[in-house]
Amino acid sequence: NLQFLKIFIFYCINLFIITPLALIFSFYIAKKYPLGGFFRVMLYLPSVLSAVVLAVLYRYIVSNAIPQIVKELSGTTMFQYFGGKANAEQQFKIILLYNLFLAFGTNTMLYVGAMSDINPSLIEAAKIDGAGPIRQFIHVYIPMIWPTLVTFIVTGLTGIFIEQMNLYSFFGGGLEAAYSTFGYFFYVQSTTSDLVLGSSTSAVYTFSELAAMGLVITVIIIPIVLTVRKLLNKYGPSAK
């Protein structure tokens, strides 16, 4: 199913690329290296702004600002990702980039908070033993924030079926079902459905049917989440 594939791609990129980058960046900020405070503020700003405002701003930058700059500098015309000629696959790529950017900022701030709670005496002891920044990162910081990292991985798994990738902020309720995600589909249907099918002209399923789908998804995801959580806690790095 293309809907599941989109979210799975997003989850894998987020887990295997964005998460390591966020951990490294968090370590840089937690160590209070130059410009660390500035990066902390800049990464926090997207969390303050409304999701709709960010989506509109991003859409304007991608569709107007960047193409205009490229045209002025090189004379070439960029492809319009949100124009009439753009298809769902092309739009998915640019929206995926947007969601990965938001995920990077959110993850970095969470990991910075976890790293800031590490007992300074552990870090000093590692320094006395001759551990440099890389060894501190691998043998002190990662084991100490491992529970936070496990929580992130587990909640990401649960989000595979409910993540809408901010599609509603970009397209409202008018995106075709074939181009949407499970999360977007459930969100749009829940805003138009009623207890009785036919009471809403735009509804495809009733609340009862949507609730039944949610229960089926829960039954599927619970064993997966519990198994992954158990394996990560068993074989992951220990803080002891």
Summary of the structure (lengths in Angstrom):
residues: 240
radius of gyration: 21.5
end to end distance: 43.1
largest distance: 71.5
contacts: 654
relative contact order: 0.11
helix: 74%
strand: 0%
